[in-house]
Amino acid sequence: MRQIVLDTETTGLEPADGHRIIEIGCVELADRRLTGNTYHQYIQPDRKIDAGAIEVHGITNEQLLDKPRFADIAGEFLDFIKGAELVIHNAPFDIGFINHEFRLLGEPADSVEQHCTVLDTLLLARRMHPGQRNSLDALCRRYVIDNSQRELHGALLDAEILADVYLAMTGGQVSLSLDTESEGEARGSGADSAIRRLPASRSRLRVIRATDGEIALHEARLDAIAGKHDGKVVWRNADS
C-alpha cells in the first residue's frame, strides 16, 4: 500500500478569496514504512502573502520571486501522488487549495479525488481522542513525537512529523494525556466533501493495574487533599 503524507503552506486561509499555495511537502510510505522518497517545492503565487500567514510559516514574498508557478510543477506533483492514499491533517484545507490550483489551470482540470483517496488524520484523531486537543503539536506531545525543530510551520517538516504521528496513532500505544481542552485548529474550509473517513486502527492495549503499594500512596495523597479542602475530594465522589 502506497501512502503520501502531505502538507501545504499558503498565502492565506481561503482559496475563494484568491489565496494560493506557496509550498508543498510530501513524504512517501510503502506498507507503513518510510521509503525516503519525498517531494518538496516552493511556488510563486503571483500575489502577496497575508501578514498573518507569514507569522505562521515564515515564508516571505521575496523568497518566492524566483520560484516556479503551480502550472510549472503540476505535472510532476501529480505524478508523485497519483494512485496513492493521501494522509493529511485537516485534509479539507489542503485538498481545497490543491483543487483550486488545478482549476486555475483551465479545462480539463484535474482534481485530487480523480487520482487519490484521502485520509484525514484530524478526523481520525478526534474520533480516537474526543474532547482533547488534536492539533499536530498536541498529537506530538500525546504520542511522544519529537517536534523540537518546528518553530515555524513548514510543509516538508510538517509532513515528516505527521508521518511519525500517523504511524503511532494507527499502530502503537499512546501515552496518558490529561489535556481535555476543546480545539479550534481548523485552518479553513473550501474543499469538496469527498474525504474518506476511515475507522481508527489501534492495537489492543495492555492494562497495567496499580499495585497495593501504589494504591496506598494514592489514598494517602487523597487524604492530604481532603484535609485542605474540608474533606471534599472529587475523585472519591466519582462513580468510576
C-alpha positions in Angstrom: 0.0 0.0 0.0 1.4 3.4 -1.0 0.6 6.4 1.0 1.7 10.0 0.7 1.8 12.2 3.8 1.2 15.7 2.5 1.1 19.3 3.8 0.9 22.7 2.2 1.6 26.3 3.1 -0.5 29.1 1.6 -0.8 32.9 1.2 -3.9 32.9 3.5 -6.9 30.9 4.6 -9.4 30.8 1.7 -8.9 29.9 -1.9 -12.2 31.6 -2.6 -10.5 34.9 -1.6 -7.8 34.3 -4.2 -5.2 32.8 -1.9 -2.7 30.3 -3.3 -0.4 27.5 -2.4 3.3 28.6 -1.8 4.8 25.3 -0.6 4.1 21.6 -0.9 5.8 18.9 1.1 5.2 15.1 0.7 6.7 12.0 2.4 6.1 8.6 0.9 5.1 5.5 2.9 5.0 2.0 1.5 3.4 -0.8 3.6 3.6 1.6 6.6 7.4 2.2 6.2 9.1 5.4 5.2 10.7 4.9 1.8 12.9 8.0 1.9 11.2 9.4 -1.2 9.9 13.0 -0.7 8.5 15.8 -2.8 9.2 19.4 -1.9 8.5 22.6 -3.8 8.2 26.3 -3.1 5.8 28.1 -5.5 5.4 31.6 -6.8 1.8 32.6 -6.1 1.6 35.8 -8.1 0.0 37.6 -5.1 1.1 39.0 -1.8 1.2 36.7 1.3 -1.0 37.8 4.2 1.0 39.1 7.2 -0.8 36.6 9.5 0.3 33.7 7.2 3.9 34.9 7.3 3.8 34.8 11.1 2.8 31.1 10.9 5.2 29.8 8.2 7.8 32.5 7.9 7.8 32.4 4.1 8.1 35.9 2.6 7.1 37.3 -0.8 10.8 38.0 -1.6 11.7 34.3 -1.0 9.3 33.2 -3.8 10.2 35.6 -6.5 12.4 33.1 -8.4 10.3 30.0 -7.7 8.2 28.2 -10.3 4.4 28.7 -10.6 2.0 25.9 -9.9 1.4 25.4 -13.6 5.1 24.6 -14.0 5.2 21.9 -11.4 1.6 20.5 -11.6 2.6 17.5 -13.8 5.5 16.3 -11.6 3.4 16.8 -8.4 0.5 14.8 -9.8 2.9 12.1 -11.0 4.3 11.8 -7.4 0.9 11.5 -5.7 -1.1 9.6 -8.4 -2.6 6.3 -7.2 -1.6 6.8 -3.5 -3.7 7.4 -0.4 -3.0 10.9 0.8 -2.6 11.3 4.6 -3.3 14.9 5.6 -4.1 16.7 8.8 -7.2 18.8 8.3 -7.5 17.5 4.8 -10.3 19.8 3.5 -7.9 22.7 3.8 -5.1 21.3 1.7 -7.4 19.4 -0.7 -9.4 22.6 -1.3 -6.3 24.6 -2.1 -4.8 21.9 -4.4 -8.1 21.5 -6.3 -8.3 25.3 -6.6 -4.8 25.4 -8.2 -5.8 22.6 -10.7 -9.0 24.6 -11.6 -6.9 27.7 -12.3 -5.0 25.7 -15.0 -8.2 25.6 -17.1 -10.2 22.8 -18.7 -10.0 19.9 -18.4 -8.9 20.4 -14.8 -7.7 17.6 -12.6 -8.8 17.2 -9.0 -7.1 15.2 -6.3 -10.1 12.8 -5.9 -9.7 11.7 -9.5 -6.3 10.2 -8.7 -6.1 9.6 -5.0 -8.0 8.6 -1.9 -7.7 10.8 1.2 -7.3 10.0 4.9 -7.9 13.0 7.2 -5.8 12.4 10.4 -7.6 15.3 12.2 -10.9 13.4 11.9 -9.2 10.2 12.9 -7.6 11.9 16.0 -11.0 13.4 17.0 -12.6 10.0 16.9 -9.7 8.4 18.9 -9.4 11.3 21.4 -12.8 13.1 21.8 -12.8 16.3 23.8 -9.0 16.6 23.6 -6.7 18.9 21.6 -5.8 17.2 18.3 -3.6 19.8 16.6 -0.3 18.3 15.2 1.6 19.7 18.1 -0.8 18.2 20.7 -0.6 14.8 18.9 3.2 15.0 19.1 3.0 15.5 22.8 0.5 12.7 23.2 2.4 10.2 21.1 5.9 11.4 22.3 7.0 12.5 18.8 9.9 15.0 18.7 8.8 18.2 17.0 11.5 20.4 18.6 12.6 21.7 15.1 9.1 23.0 14.5 9.5 26.7 15.4 7.5 27.6 12.3 5.2 25.7 10.1 6.9 24.2 7.0 5.3 21.8 4.6 8.0 19.2 4.3 8.9 19.2 8.0 5.2 19.0 9.0 4.7 16.1 6.6 7.6 14.3 8.1 6.2 14.9 11.6 2.7 13.9 10.6 4.1 10.6 9.1 5.5 9.7 12.6 2.3 10.8 14.3 0.1 8.8 11.9 2.2 5.6 12.3 2.0 6.0 16.1 -1.8 6.7 16.0 -2.6 3.6 14.0 -0.1 1.1 15.3 1.1 1.7 18.9 0.2 2.6 22.5 -0.5 6.2 23.4 0.9 7.9 26.5 -1.6 9.2 29.0 -2.8 12.7 28.4 -4.9 15.0 30.7 -5.3 17.7 28.0 -9.1 17.9 27.6 -9.4 21.4 26.1 -11.5 21.8 23.0 -9.6 22.6 19.9 -10.0 25.2 17.2 -7.4 24.0 14.8 -9.4 24.3 11.6 -7.4 26.5 9.2 -10.1 26.9 6.6 -12.7 25.1 4.5 -13.3 25.2 0.8 -12.8 21.5 0.0 -15.2 19.1 -1.6 -16.6 16.7 1.0 -15.2 13.5 -0.7 -12.7 12.9 2.2 -12.6 9.2 3.2 -13.4 8.7 6.9 -11.5 5.7 8.0 -12.0 3.9 11.3 -9.2 4.0 13.8 -6.9 1.0 13.6 -5.4 0.5 17.1 -3.6 -2.3 18.7 -5.2 -3.8 21.8 -3.7 -2.0 24.8 -2.3 -4.0 27.7 -3.8 -2.8 31.0 -1.3 -2.4 33.9 -3.1 -2.3 37.2 -1.8 -0.4 40.2 0.0 -2.4 43.0 -1.2 -2.4 46.6 1.7 0.0 47.4 0.7 2.4 44.7 -3.0 2.3 45.8 -1.9 3.1 49.4 0.2 6.1 48.2 -2.8 7.3 46.1 -5.1 7.1 49.1 -2.6 8.9 51.3 -2.4 11.7 48.7 -6.2 12.0 48.6 -6.3 12.2 52.4 -3.9 15.1 52.2 -6.1 16.9 49.6 -9.2 16.2 51.7 -7.5 17.8 54.8 -7.0 21.0 52.9 -10.5 21.2 51.3 -13.0 20.3 54.1 -12.9 16.6 53.2 -14.0 17.2 49.6 -12.2 15.1 47.1 -13.9 14.8 43.7 -12.1 11.5 42.8 -13.7 9.8 45.8 -17.1 11.0 44.7 -16.8 9.8 41.2 -18.8 6.8 40.0 -15.8 5.2 38.4 
